[in-house]
Amino acid sequence: MRDRTAAFLARRSFQRFIVGVILINAGTLGLETFPAVVASHGHLLTVVDHIALYVFAAELAAKIYVERSRFPRDPWNVFDTLIVTIAFVPSTGGLSVLRSLRILRALRLLSVVPSLRRVVSALLRAMPGMSSIVVLLGLVLYVGAVMATKLYGATAPERFGSLPTSLFTLYQTMTGDDWGNIAREVMTRHPSAWIFFTIFILVCTFVILNLFMAVVVSAMDEESAEERAALEGATARAQHAQHAEHAEHTQRILDELAALRKEVAELRGLDPRAEPHPLDR
């Protein structure tokens, strides 16, 4: 029974069904944000939401039944469990904010769709390298904020009046949001301020942020390389098993031919070890 359940869960048609349920449930949760739709079809949306939740719960129970002690060892199973469990928490009273967390069920696509799962795995693999870049970015922001506060705090107190304000302004500048107006506001009193902003943007936006992309791309390449290696290994093992099976089958045929030759020789009263007569060949 457990084997049949595991085979059913692994079917491509069942996986597509789960993806469809996730997409439909995400769509109904989005429709609930429209008061007119809720007023006219609120009961139907609630029914669809409950059906989707019961489908997810049944799938989760089936996985627990199949995998047993191996179930909590898979991080994706833990992720799915948290997503489904949140939906069963009462969303009334002080916990009404949890009602908005139902949309997190759409994130189950990350664990169901293999390509999305590979992307998330690559991002998690890149976290150690990204942490060093985050420290570097924080250091550059801190140094720039201290400099900007001392240089331009009196000129633009709303932008650089204090260290926290300068940090926020430089973060906004780093993202490219309205940095031109910020620079022009300072340049009315400090014409050479463009040098500071240009260097800051070059270092943060065109160097450090691109390092993030490089680390993520490298992690995705490693993930793809490991996946290809695993696929090649599985293919090689399958070919080796096929060759071994073929060799065993050939040896079985040879053994049967030898036994048949021995029986024929015994029936003729001949020595089975003797060379066969030319006419017997």
GIJO-V543503 format. One record per residue. N is the residue number from 1. RES is the residue in one small letter. OMEGA is omega in whole degrees, -180 to 180 (999 if undefined). Layout:
N&RES&OMEGA  N&RES&OMEGA
This chain:
1&m&-180  2&r&179  3&d&179  4&r&178  5&t&179  6&a&178  7&a&179  8&f&179  9&l&-178  10&a&-180  11&r&178  12&r&180  13&s&179  14&f&178  15&q&177  16&r&178  17&f&179  18&i&177  19&v&178  20&g&178  21&v&179  22&i&-179  23&l&179  24&i&180  25&n&177  26&a&178  27&g&179  28&t&177  29&l&175  30&g&179  31&l&179  32&e&177  33&t&179  34&f&-177  35&p&-179  36&a&179  37&v&179  38&v&-179  39&a&-177  40&s&-176  41&h&-177  42&g&-179  43&h&179  44&l&179  45&l&179  46&t&179  47&v&179  48&v&179  49&d&-180  50&h&179  51&i&179  52&a&180  53&l&179  54&y&176  55&v&179  56&f&-180  57&a&178  58&a&178  59&e&180  60&l&178  61&a&178  62&a&178  63&k&178  64&i&179  65&y&-177  66&v&-171  67&e&179  68&r&-175  69&s&179  70&r&-175  71&f&-177  72&p&180  73&r&179  74&d&-180  75&p&180  76&w&175  77&n&177  78&v&178  79&f&179  80&d&180  81&t&179  82&l&-179  83&i&-178  84&v&-179  85&t&180  86&i&-178  87&a&-179  88&f&178  89&v&180  90&p&-177  91&s&178  92&t&178  93&g&-178  94&g&-179  95&l&-179  96&s&179  97&v&-180  98&l&178  99&r&179  100&s&-179  101&l&178  102&r&-180  103&i&177  104&l&177  105&r&178  106&a&179  107&l&177  108&r&174  109&l&-180  110&l&-178  111&s&-177  112&v&-177  113&v&-176  114&p&-178  115&s&177  116&l&179  117&r&178  118&r&179  119&v&180  120&v&178  121&s&178  122&a&178  123&l&178  124&l&178  125&r&-177  126&a&-175  127&m&179  128&p&178  129&g&180  130&m&180  131&s&178  132&s&179  133&i&177  134&v&178  135&v&178  136&l&179  137&l&178  138&g&179  139&l&179  140&v&178  141&l&-178  142&y&179  143&v&179  144&g&-180  145&a&178  146&v&179  147&m&-178  148&a&179  149&t&-179  150&k&-176  151&l&-170  152&y&-179  153&g&-180  154&a&-179  155&t&-179  156&a&-178  157&p&179  158&e&-178  159&r&-173  160&f&-177  161&g&-180  162&s&-178  163&l&178  164&p&179  165&t&179  166&s&178  167&l&179  168&f&-179  169&t&179  170&l&175  171&y&176  172&q&178  173&t&-179  174&m&180  175&t&180  176&g&-178  177&d&172  178&d&-177  179&w&179  180&g&178  181&n&177  182&i&-180  183&a&-180  184&r&179  185&e&179  186&v&-177  187&m&174  188&t&178  189&r&-178  190&h&-176  191&p&-179  192&s&-178  193&a&-179  194&w&179  195&i&180  196&f&-177  197&f&180  198&t&179  199&i&-179  200&f&-179  201&i&179  202&l&-177  203&v&-174  204&c&-172  205&t&-172  206&f&179  207&v&-173  208&i&-179  209&l&176  210&n&175  211&l&175  212&f&-179  213&m&-179  214&a&-180  215&v&-179  216&v&179  217&v&178  218&s&179  219&a&179  220&m&176  221&d&179  222&e&179  223&e&179  224&s&180  225&a&178  226&e&179  227&e&177  228&r&179  229&a&178  230&a&179  231&l&178  232&e&178  233&g&178  234&a&179  235&t&179  236&a&179  237&r&178  238&a&179  239&q&179  240&h&178  241&a&179  242&q&179  243&h&179  244&a&178  245&e&178  246&h&179  247&a&178  248&e&179  249&h&178  250&t&179  251&q&178  252&r&178  253&i&179  254&l&179  255&d&178  256&e&177  257&l&179  258&a&179  259&a&179  260&l&178  261&r&180  262&k&180  263&e&179  264&v&180  265&a&179  266&e&178  267&l&180  268&r&-178  269&g&-180  270&l&175  271&d&-178  272&p&-180  273&r&-179  274&a&179  275&e&-180  276&p&177  277&h&-178  278&p&179  279&l&180  280&d&-177  281&r&999
